[in-house]
Amino acid sequence: MFISVLPGLNNRVSRRGGRTKRVSQKSDVRMWREAGKLAASGDFEGWQAIERELRSKGFLRAKLLLDNDRVRDKLDDLCKSAQEKRADADRA
C-alpha cells in the first residue's frame, strides 16, 4: 500500500556497503510497512504522530526517511482516509 513511494527514496539509503547496508535496507522496508499500517489504522492524525510512534518502536531512521514532502503528504492522506472510514463505520 504505502511501500510504492519507497523506490524514489532509495538514494537516501546509506551507502556504507556490505552487511550493514542490507540490514539497514531491511529495517527501512519494515519501517515503511509499519508506517503504512499506522496510517491505515486511523489512530494517527498525520505523519508527525507516525514519526513519533516509529521512533518509539526503535526505527531510529524514521526522521530521515520521512523527511520528504511526497511521503509526508501520502501519510497524511492515508491517515485522513482511514479516519473518515472509521467515522463512517461508527455512524452506520
C-alpha atoms as one frame of an Amber mdcrd trajectory, in Angstrom:
protein
   0.000   0.000   0.000   2.491   2.656   1.143   5.648   0.909   0.016   5.110
   2.178  -3.553   6.784   5.501  -2.680   9.913   3.741  -1.415  11.787   3.275
  -4.730  12.057   7.012  -5.330  13.744   7.396  -1.963  16.337   4.651  -2.258
  19.043   7.254  -2.967  18.776   8.294   0.662  19.860   4.903   1.957  23.335
   4.976   3.429  25.972   3.619   1.037  28.197   2.081   3.680  28.193  -1.224
   1.835  28.166  -4.844   2.839  26.045  -6.347   5.564  25.307  -3.037   7.259
  23.644  -1.721   4.115  21.439  -4.827   3.743  20.413  -4.737   7.403  19.621
  -1.035   7.119  17.560  -1.558   3.969  15.585  -4.392   5.589  14.911  -2.212
   8.598  13.819   0.619   6.309  11.403  -1.677   4.483   9.979  -2.813   7.833
   9.611   0.834   8.823   7.753   1.699   5.593   5.362  -1.195   6.143   4.793
  -0.163   9.740   4.203   3.456   8.691   1.557   2.282   6.227  -0.140   0.154
   8.876  -0.132   3.008  11.366  -1.596   5.425   8.825  -4.279   2.918   7.790
  -5.250   2.285  11.411  -6.988   5.643  11.748  -5.319   6.155  15.125  -2.942
   8.879  13.971  -3.546  12.473  12.864  -0.682  12.608  10.385   2.963  11.994
   9.570   4.342  13.695  12.684   2.448  11.381  15.029   3.528   8.406  12.923
   7.151   9.524  13.052   6.998   9.726  16.863   5.433   6.271  17.051   8.007
   4.757  14.716  10.865   6.251  16.720   9.338   4.927  19.943   9.273   1.474
  18.303  13.004   1.690  17.600  13.016   2.929  13.999  15.755   5.482  14.540
  15.910   6.464  10.856  12.231   7.473  10.791  13.045  11.191  10.929  15.421
  10.889   7.970  13.194   8.646   5.876  10.085  10.767   6.449  11.943  13.953
   5.506  10.221  14.163   2.134   7.123  16.176   1.225   5.678  13.426  -1.007
   5.993  10.874   1.774   4.512  13.232   4.351   1.588  14.109   2.072   0.925
  10.427   1.372   0.925   9.568   5.074  -1.370  12.494   5.841  -3.762  11.382
   3.080  -3.764   7.790   4.352  -4.427   8.962   7.905  -7.281  11.209   6.827
  -8.849   8.497   4.692  -8.629   5.928   7.497 -10.181   8.341   9.979 -13.029
   9.110   7.559 -13.686   5.384   7.064 -13.713   4.880  10.822 -16.148   7.773
  11.307 -18.437   6.381   8.574 -18.371   2.931  10.181 -19.204   4.421  13.580
 -22.256   6.184  12.114 -23.567   3.040  10.431
